[in-house]
Amino acid sequence: MERCEGSMLASLISKDWKERNSPEPILIDCSGRLFEYVLEYLRTNEVYLPTLVDRTALEKEFSFYGIEVDMKNVHERNGRKYIEEIAPRIASAQKDLDLLTVERLAIETAAFVELKYVQSRPYQISLPDEVDDSALLQKYPEFFRERLLDRGLLFQSIGVDRNKSWYIKVQSVDT
């Protein structure tokens, strides 16, 4: 409340009110929905509004409480600033997802090889056309190699066959 000293809101919960020790709740005849954003602004000095919350209505709410507000710190949750702030989180999550997909491919490749009992010769495994995991294998080849090696397989190559389908060639470590 130090940030809004002298405001109507601060006076409601001031030392004088606390000393009265009143069990009665404080009634403020204003929008409870907008008050959430007023409190968030007071806590963090910025607030992100959902699309359905009107900036002008919120500005009037600040005015009602006597709180000075820098409207440059009131952002739309779907606005440019929000997008800029979440972009690094999206990139990080995408990389994690990519690496998990590559690991899944290594597990599936190892399971397929084990199922076919291929021990002594290289084996070629076709990737389904509807899944473009080949781009991830090209982006993270070392990670894929490590995951295959963890499962006893050596990565030999990745390529495109005559039917323009992607394939992975692997061989057992024991051979």
C-alpha positions as CSV (number, residue, x, y, z in Angstrom):
1,M,0.0,0.0,0.0
2,E,3.0,2.3,0.2
3,R,2.8,2.6,-3.6
4,C,-0.6,4.2,-3.4
5,E,-0.1,6.3,-0.2
6,G,-2.8,9.0,0.1
7,S,-5.2,7.1,-2.2
8,M,-8.7,6.1,-1.2
9,L,-7.6,2.4,-1.2
10,A,-4.7,3.1,1.2
11,S,-7.0,5.1,3.5
12,L,-9.4,2.1,3.7
13,I,-6.7,-0.1,5.2
14,S,-4.7,2.6,7.0
15,K,-3.5,2.5,10.5
16,D,-6.6,4.2,11.7
17,W,-8.8,1.5,10.3
18,K,-6.6,-1.2,11.8
19,E,-6.7,0.4,15.2
20,R,-10.5,0.3,15.2
21,N,-10.1,-3.5,14.8
22,S,-13.5,-3.7,13.2
23,P,-14.8,-7.2,12.4
24,E,-16.8,-5.7,9.6
25,P,-15.6,-6.3,6.0
26,I,-14.7,-3.3,3.9
27,L,-17.3,-2.7,1.2
28,I,-16.0,-1.1,-2.0
29,D,-18.7,-0.4,-4.5
30,C,-16.7,-1.1,-7.7
31,S,-16.0,-3.9,-10.1
32,G,-14.5,-6.9,-8.4
33,R,-13.3,-8.2,-11.7
34,L,-11.2,-5.1,-12.4
35,F,-9.9,-5.0,-8.8
36,E,-7.9,-8.1,-9.5
37,Y,-5.8,-6.2,-12.1
38,V,-5.5,-3.2,-9.8
39,L,-3.9,-5.5,-7.1
40,E,-1.7,-7.1,-9.7
41,Y,-0.4,-3.7,-10.8
42,L,0.2,-2.7,-7.2
43,R,2.2,-5.9,-6.6
44,T,4.3,-5.9,-9.8
45,N,4.1,-2.4,-11.3
46,E,2.7,-4.0,-14.5
47,V,-0.3,-6.0,-15.5
48,Y,-1.4,-8.1,-18.5
49,L,-5.0,-7.9,-19.4
50,P,-7.1,-10.5,-21.2
51,T,-8.7,-9.4,-24.4
52,L,-12.1,-8.9,-22.8
53,V,-10.9,-6.4,-20.2
54,D,-11.2,-2.8,-21.4
55,R,-8.1,-0.6,-20.7
56,T,-10.3,2.5,-20.4
57,A,-12.4,0.8,-17.7
58,L,-9.3,-0.2,-15.8
59,E,-7.9,3.3,-16.0
60,K,-11.2,4.6,-14.5
61,E,-10.9,1.9,-11.8
62,F,-7.4,3.2,-10.9
63,S,-8.8,6.7,-10.9
64,F,-11.6,5.7,-8.5
65,Y,-9.1,4.3,-6.0
66,G,-6.9,7.4,-6.4
67,I,-4.0,5.4,-7.7
68,E,-1.5,7.0,-10.1
69,V,-0.8,4.5,-12.9
70,D,1.6,4.4,-15.8
71,M,-0.6,2.9,-18.5
72,K,2.6,2.0,-20.5
73,N,2.8,-0.8,-17.9
74,V,-0.7,-2.1,-18.6
75,H,-0.4,-4.6,-21.4
76,E,-2.7,-6.8,-23.4
77,R,-2.1,-10.5,-22.7
78,N,-2.3,-11.1,-26.4
79,G,-0.3,-8.0,-27.3
80,R,3.1,-7.6,-28.8
81,K,5.0,-7.2,-25.4
82,Y,3.5,-10.4,-24.1
83,I,4.4,-12.2,-27.3
84,E,8.0,-10.9,-27.0
85,E,8.2,-12.1,-23.4
86,I,7.0,-15.6,-24.1
87,A,9.1,-16.1,-27.3
88,P,12.2,-17.4,-25.4
89,R,10.0,-19.8,-23.4
90,I,8.4,-21.1,-26.6
91,A,11.9,-21.6,-28.2
92,S,13.1,-23.4,-25.1
93,A,10.0,-25.6,-25.0
94,Q,10.3,-26.3,-28.7
95,K,13.9,-27.5,-28.3
96,D,12.9,-29.7,-25.5
97,L,10.1,-31.1,-27.6
98,D,12.4,-31.7,-30.5
99,L,14.9,-33.5,-28.3
100,L,12.2,-35.7,-26.9
101,T,11.0,-36.5,-30.4
102,V,14.6,-37.5,-31.4
103,E,14.8,-39.7,-28.3
104,R,11.5,-41.3,-29.2
105,L,12.8,-42.1,-32.7
106,A,16.0,-43.7,-31.2
107,I,13.8,-45.8,-28.9
108,E,11.5,-46.8,-31.7
109,T,14.5,-47.6,-34.0
110,A,16.1,-49.8,-31.3
111,A,12.8,-51.6,-30.6
112,F,12.3,-52.2,-34.3
113,V,15.8,-53.6,-34.7
114,E,15.3,-55.8,-31.6
115,L,12.0,-57.0,-32.9
116,K,13.6,-58.1,-36.2
117,Y,16.6,-59.7,-34.5
118,V,19.1,-58.0,-36.7
119,Q,22.5,-58.6,-35.2
120,S,25.0,-59.0,-37.9
121,R,24.1,-56.6,-40.7
122,P,23.1,-53.0,-41.2
123,Y,19.4,-52.5,-41.2
124,Q,17.4,-49.8,-42.9
125,I,14.2,-48.4,-41.3
126,S,11.7,-46.3,-43.2
127,L,10.2,-43.3,-41.5
128,P,6.4,-42.8,-42.1
129,D,5.8,-40.1,-44.7
130,E,3.3,-38.2,-42.5
131,V,5.9,-37.6,-39.8
132,D,8.7,-35.1,-40.7
133,D,11.0,-36.3,-38.0
134,S,13.8,-36.4,-40.5
135,A,14.4,-32.7,-40.1
136,L,14.9,-33.2,-36.4
137,L,17.4,-36.0,-37.0
138,Q,19.3,-33.7,-39.3
139,K,19.1,-30.9,-36.7
140,Y,20.3,-33.1,-33.7
141,P,22.3,-35.9,-35.3
142,E,24.7,-36.3,-32.3
143,F,21.9,-36.5,-29.8
144,F,20.3,-39.2,-32.0
145,R,23.6,-41.1,-32.3
146,E,24.1,-41.0,-28.4
147,R,20.5,-42.2,-27.8
148,L,21.0,-45.1,-30.3
149,L,24.4,-46.0,-28.8
150,D,22.7,-46.1,-25.3
151,R,20.5,-48.9,-26.9
152,G,23.4,-50.8,-28.5
153,L,23.1,-49.5,-32.0
154,L,25.4,-47.5,-34.3
155,F,23.9,-44.9,-36.5
156,Q,25.2,-45.2,-40.0
157,S,23.2,-42.8,-42.2
158,I,20.0,-41.1,-42.9
159,G,18.7,-40.6,-46.5
160,V,16.0,-40.7,-49.0
161,D,15.1,-43.9,-51.0
162,R,13.9,-44.2,-54.6
163,N,10.3,-43.6,-53.4
164,K,11.3,-40.4,-51.8
165,S,10.8,-41.8,-48.3
166,W,13.2,-41.0,-45.5
167,Y,15.1,-43.9,-44.0
168,I,17.6,-44.5,-41.1
169,K,20.4,-47.1,-41.4
170,V,21.7,-48.6,-38.2
171,Q,23.9,-51.5,-37.1
172,S,24.3,-53.4,-33.8
173,V,27.3,-52.4,-31.7
174,D,28.2,-56.1,-31.3
175,T,29.0,-56.6,-35.0
